[in-house]
Amino acid sequence: MVNSLSNVSRKFILRARVIEQKFLSSPDVESACYCILSIYAEWERFVENLVLVSAVRRPVMENGARLTLAVEVATRGSFDIALCWAAAPRNGKRPKIIYWGDSRRVIPIVMQLGLANGASIVGAIGASNSCADDLRKLRNFVAHRNIDTWGSAKQVFSARSVEDVPFWLREIQPGGSQRFSVWCRNLELISIAATR
């Protein structure tokens, strides 16, 4: 279906698999860092597209039902105005950056917009088994490499430096897959759940 919400998830999954293959075929530090940055960027793009499509495009759900416009989009007349209000309800100014990959920041926006499928999105991206927050912490360390990002990354990443990233991501997890692949499958499953 052309205007199907599941298409948003499918696009993310296709991109995630390409990044995973790059990771699996390139064992060096630079490639591992690139893959961390890339998978997180794709995750952010997925969440942003999911919110946009859910709010304004009236997509068809898996059960065949068509979503209504988000309450705030219908009320305020445009997605941009509704997003400004939802992201900063006190002053109505759009933040310079919306951190789409951070569920703690996105869930309030989803709730404020009044998305018809908001409960599904919140339930999926806010799931306790999501690796997105761990990925965000590692991504920030890889991208910025300072004492603050290292402090956050140490909560997740059991290594001494960025040179250890590929080895840590390649550790075999229960089930027999490498950690990076497990994270990719986790995000894929969340994307599917968020679009149902």
C-alpha positions as CSV (number, residue, x, y, z in Angstrom):
1,M,0.0,0.0,0.0
2,V,1.5,3.3,-1.1
3,N,0.4,5.4,2.0
4,S,0.9,2.6,4.5
5,L,2.5,3.3,7.9
6,S,4.4,0.1,7.6
7,N,6.4,1.6,4.7
8,V,8.2,3.9,7.2
9,S,9.4,0.8,9.1
10,R,10.3,-1.1,6.0
11,K,12.6,1.8,4.8
12,F,14.3,1.8,8.2
13,I,14.8,-1.9,8.1
14,L,16.3,-1.8,4.6
15,R,18.8,0.9,5.6
16,A,19.6,-0.8,8.9
17,R,20.5,-4.0,7.1
18,V,22.8,-2.2,4.7
19,I,24.6,-0.6,7.7
20,E,24.8,-4.0,9.5
21,Q,26.4,-5.6,6.4
22,K,29.0,-2.8,6.3
23,F,29.8,-3.4,10.0
24,L,30.1,-7.1,9.5
25,S,32.4,-6.8,6.5
26,S,34.7,-4.1,7.9
27,P,36.5,-4.9,11.2
28,D,38.4,-1.6,11.7
29,V,37.7,1.1,14.2
30,E,36.8,3.7,11.6
31,S,34.1,1.5,10.0
32,A,32.7,0.5,13.4
33,C,32.4,4.2,14.4
34,Y,30.8,5.0,11.0
35,C,28.2,2.2,11.5
36,I,27.3,3.5,15.0
37,L,26.8,7.0,13.7
38,S,24.9,5.7,10.7
39,I,22.5,3.4,12.5
40,Y,21.7,6.1,15.0
41,A,21.1,8.6,12.3
42,E,18.7,6.2,10.6
43,W,16.9,5.6,13.9
44,E,16.4,9.3,14.3
45,R,15.2,9.6,10.7
46,F,12.8,6.7,11.3
47,V,11.3,8.3,14.4
48,E,11.0,11.7,12.8
49,N,9.3,10.2,9.7
50,L,7.0,8.1,11.8
51,V,5.8,11.2,13.7
52,L,5.4,13.3,10.6
53,V,3.6,10.6,8.6
54,S,1.3,9.7,11.5
55,A,0.5,13.4,12.1
56,V,-0.3,14.6,8.6
57,R,-0.4,12.0,5.9
58,R,-3.3,9.9,7.2
59,P,-1.6,6.6,6.5
60,V,-3.3,3.2,6.4
61,M,-2.6,1.0,9.4
62,E,-1.9,-2.8,9.1
63,N,-5.6,-3.5,9.9
64,G,-6.7,-1.3,7.0
65,A,-7.9,1.7,9.1
66,R,-6.8,5.1,8.0
67,L,-5.4,7.4,10.7
68,T,-6.9,10.8,11.3
69,L,-4.9,14.0,11.5
70,A,-3.1,14.6,14.7
71,V,-5.3,16.6,17.1
72,E,-2.8,19.5,17.2
73,V,-2.3,19.5,13.5
74,A,-6.0,19.8,12.9
75,T,-6.3,22.5,15.6
76,R,-3.3,24.6,14.6
77,G,-3.5,24.1,10.8
78,S,0.0,22.9,10.1
79,F,2.5,20.3,11.2
80,D,5.2,22.9,11.7
81,I,3.1,25.1,14.0
82,A,1.8,22.0,15.9
83,L,5.4,20.6,16.2
84,C,6.6,24.0,17.6
85,W,3.9,23.9,20.2
86,A,4.4,20.2,21.0
87,A,8.2,20.5,21.3
88,A,8.1,23.8,23.4
89,P,4.6,24.3,24.7
90,R,5.5,27.2,27.0
91,N,7.0,29.5,24.3
92,G,5.8,27.9,21.1
93,K,9.2,28.2,19.5
94,R,10.7,25.2,17.7
95,P,13.9,24.1,19.4
96,K,17.0,24.4,17.2
97,I,17.4,20.6,17.4
98,I,14.8,17.9,18.2
99,Y,16.6,14.8,19.4
100,W,14.4,12.3,17.6
101,G,16.4,9.3,18.8
102,D,15.9,10.1,22.5
103,S,12.6,8.6,23.6
104,R,12.5,10.8,26.7
105,R,12.3,13.9,24.5
106,V,10.1,12.4,21.7
107,I,7.4,10.8,23.9
108,P,6.2,14.2,25.2
109,I,6.1,15.5,21.6
110,V,4.0,12.5,20.5
111,M,1.6,12.9,23.4
112,Q,1.3,16.7,22.9
113,L,0.6,16.3,19.1
114,G,-2.3,14.0,19.9
115,L,-1.4,11.4,17.3
116,A,-4.1,8.8,16.6
117,N,-1.5,6.0,17.0
118,G,0.4,7.8,19.8
119,A,-0.1,4.9,22.2
120,S,1.6,2.4,19.8
121,I,4.5,4.8,19.2
122,V,5.0,5.6,22.9
123,G,4.7,1.9,23.8
124,A,7.3,0.9,21.2
125,I,9.9,3.6,21.4
126,G,9.6,3.8,25.2
127,A,10.0,0.0,25.7
128,S,12.3,-1.0,28.5
129,N,14.1,-3.5,26.2
130,S,15.0,-0.9,23.6
131,C,18.7,-0.5,22.9
132,A,18.1,3.0,21.4
133,D,19.3,4.8,24.6
134,D,22.5,2.6,24.8
135,L,23.1,3.3,21.1
136,R,22.6,7.0,21.7
137,K,25.2,7.0,24.5
138,L,27.7,5.1,22.4
139,R,27.0,7.3,19.4
140,N,27.6,10.5,21.4
141,F,30.9,9.2,22.6
142,V,32.0,8.1,19.2
143,A,31.0,11.5,17.7
144,H,32.3,13.8,20.4
145,R,34.9,11.9,22.4
146,N,35.0,14.0,25.5
147,I,34.8,13.3,29.3
148,D,31.1,13.9,29.4
149,T,30.2,11.5,26.6
150,W,32.7,9.0,27.9
151,G,31.0,9.1,31.3
152,S,27.6,8.3,29.7
153,A,29.1,5.6,27.4
154,K,30.7,3.8,30.3
155,Q,27.2,3.0,31.6
156,V,26.9,0.8,28.5
157,F,30.3,0.3,27.0
158,S,32.7,-1.9,28.9
159,A,35.9,-0.8,27.3
160,R,38.7,1.7,27.8
161,S,38.7,3.7,24.5
162,V,37.2,4.2,21.1
163,E,39.7,1.7,19.7
164,D,37.8,-1.0,21.7
165,V,34.4,-0.2,20.0
166,P,34.6,-2.8,17.2
167,F,35.7,-5.6,19.5
168,W,32.9,-4.7,22.0
169,L,30.3,-4.5,19.2
170,R,31.4,-7.9,17.9
171,E,31.0,-9.7,21.2
172,I,28.7,-12.7,20.7
173,Q,25.5,-12.3,22.6
174,P,23.0,-14.9,23.9
175,G,21.5,-16.4,20.7
176,G,24.8,-16.4,18.8
177,S,24.8,-13.0,17.1
178,Q,27.2,-10.1,17.5
179,R,26.1,-7.2,19.7
180,F,25.8,-4.8,16.7
181,S,23.5,-7.3,14.9
182,V,21.4,-7.7,18.1
183,W,21.0,-4.0,18.3
184,C,19.9,-3.8,14.7
185,R,17.3,-6.5,15.2
186,N,16.0,-4.8,18.4
187,L,15.5,-1.5,16.5
188,E,13.9,-3.3,13.6
189,L,11.4,-5.0,16.0
190,I,10.6,-1.7,17.7
191,S,10.1,0.0,14.3
192,I,7.6,-2.7,13.4
193,A,5.8,-2.4,16.7
194,A,5.6,1.4,16.4
195,T,3.9,1.2,13.0
196,R,1.1,-1.3,14.0
